[in-house]
């Protein structure tokens, strides 16, 4: 990397301060969490991971040094499976994050839902009301596949499948649906995050650079003699 493309010492220092701030936020979220699956803890974890990755990259670009920070994969984040060998029931836990990037598009769609149902209320005039109408009208999977149409932008998402010997009694976990998840009962987990996309892009760039022909090497090759 050329000197002109290197980050400044001030940028590295700012990234280090961002890591410290993210550490404080993560600890505060853990100390005040409402349960084992508190969304605030997950959000703080992702912010800390992103800040640490940024700092690691800038530190390497500027000083050719690395940190011991590493973002764990889904497999590394889970303990070995300790659930029933032949489960007779399962639970699927899903979290999907969205950013409301086009509120007017969302509001317009909510108004069309009200008009189609021949109902009139003030719900479609507010973003939170429009979201209620949207998720009341469509299944979450359909919203995931049409999110751009509704003015939403996908963030991180995760899906956990847990196994058990029997299905819980009706209404047993409705008040706190995500608090009693046993990590050892997780059969599989699938995470989607921009963090992983960035890692894949970097690996692709490295592979492309490795496979690109060396212009200097080509210049040293002599043309074949047709008489040979």
N, C-alpha and C positions, 0 to 999 in steps of 0.2 A: 504494500500500500504506500502511496506517495505521501510526503509530508503534508501536502495541501489537503488530502482527504482525511487525515487523522483528526480525531476529536481533540478539542483543547483540554488543558488540565482543568479548567473551570467546569467543562461539561462532565468530566469524570467525577469531579468533586460533587457536582449537583446530583449525579446518578447515585453516588454513595449516600448522600443525604436522603434521597428518595427511598433507598433501601431501609435506612434507619426509621423513617416515618412509617413505612409499610410494616416493619417489625412491630412498632408500637401499636399500630392499628390491629394487627393480627393477634397480639397478646391480649389487647382489650376485648376483642371479639370472643376469644377463647374463654377469658375470665367471666364474661357475661352471657355466655351462650345459653340458649333455652333448652338444648337437647343435643343428642349425638349427631343429628343431621341439621344443625342450625344453618340456614342459608347465609347468615352474616359471616360465619366462620369460613365457609367455602369461598365467599366473595373476597374476604381478607386474604385467604390463602392464595387465590389467583392473582391478586394485586401484588402480594409479596413475591410470588414466583416471577411475574413479569418485570418487577423492579430489579430483582436479583439478576435476571437474564440480561437486561439492558446494561446494568453495571458491569457484568462480566464481559460483555462484548466491548464496551468502551474501554475498560481497563486493558483488555488484550490489544485492542487497536492502538492505544496510546503508549502503553508500557510493555507490551508483550508479556503480560502476566495474567494468570488465571485465578479463579476463586474456587473454593470447595463446594459451591452451591450447585445443586442438581435438582431438576424438576422430576419427581418420581412419575413413572408411568402408572396406568391403572393397575397392572399386575403387581408392581412394587408397593402400591399403596394398600393392598389388601393382604391380610394374613392368610396362611394356608387354609383351604376349605375344611371345615369341621362340622358341616351339617350332615343330615341323614344321607346314607348311601343310596337309598331308594325313596326319595321324597314323594309324598302323595299330594302335596300342595305347593304352590309358589306364589310369590308376590313380585310385582313389577313396579319399581319406583323410578319415576321420570322427573327430571327437572330440565326446563328449557328457558333460557333467558332471551329477551327481546329488547331492542331499543325502539322507542317510538320516534321514528325519523321524519315521518310525514303526518302530523296530526290531522291536517285537513282531509287527507285521503281516508284516514280512519273514521273521522266524524261523518264524512259523506257516505261511507259504507254503512255505518250504523243507522243513518237516516233512511237508507234504502231498506234496511231490515225492518224498521218500524213501519214504513209505508207498505211493504209487502204483507206484514201482519195486520195491517189496517189499525194500527195503534198509534197513539200520539202521547209523548211524554217528554220530559226534559233530559232523559238519560242520554240521548244522542247529541246533546249540546256540550257535554263535557268529555274529556278524554277517558276518565275512569268509568264514566257511564257507558261510553262507546265500547270500551273493552269488555264490560259486563255483557252487553248485547252481543258482541262478536263471539265470545266464548260460550254464550248461551245458545247461539244459533249453530255453531259449527263444532265438530269434534276437534280436539287438539291436534291430531295428525293432519287434518285438512288445513288447519291454520298454519301448521309448520310447512306444508307444501305450497301454500299460497300467501306466505307472510308479506312478500313485497306488494302484493295486490292490496293488502290492508294497511300499508304504510309502516310496516315493521321491518326491523333488521335483526338477523339472528346473532345471538351471542353464544356463549358456551352452553353446552348441554351434556347431560349424563343420563345413562339408563342402567339401573341395577336390577338383576334378577336374583331373588333370594329363595331358598328352598326351606320347607318345613314338613313336619309329619302330618299336620292337619290344618285346615283353613280356619282362621280365627272366627269367633262367634260374630254374628251381625252386630255392627255398631261398636265393636270392642275397641277399635283403634281410631275411630273417626275424629275424636277431639285432638289427637296428637299423632297424625299418620306417619311421621318420619322419625319419631323419637326412639323407637324400640327396634332399630335395625341391628342385627347381629352381624358384624363384618365377616365372621367365620361361616355364616350361612349364605354368603354371596356366591352364587354359581358362576356368574360372569358379569362383567361391567364394560360399558362402552362409553367413552368420553369423546366429545368433539369440542375443540378449542382452537382459536386463532394461534395460540402458543405453539401447538403442534404443527399447524400449517406453515408457520415461519421456519420451524426446524426443517420441515420437508423441503421448503424452497432453498434453504441454505445448502442442504445436502445435494439437491439437484444442481445448484450452481457450482458446487465443488466438483461434482461428477462431470459436468459439461466442460469445466476448465481442464480437467484431467484428460478428457477425450479430444479436446481441441488440438488440431495440428499445430506444431511449432513452426512459425513462419521462418525463423532463422535456420531450423533444421532443414526445411524444404529448400532453402536457398543453397545449402551445401550439397544437395543431391545433383549428380551429373546426369545429363540426358543420356538415354540409351543409344548406343551406336547401332544404326539399322543394319550394318554389315555383320554384327556379331551373331 
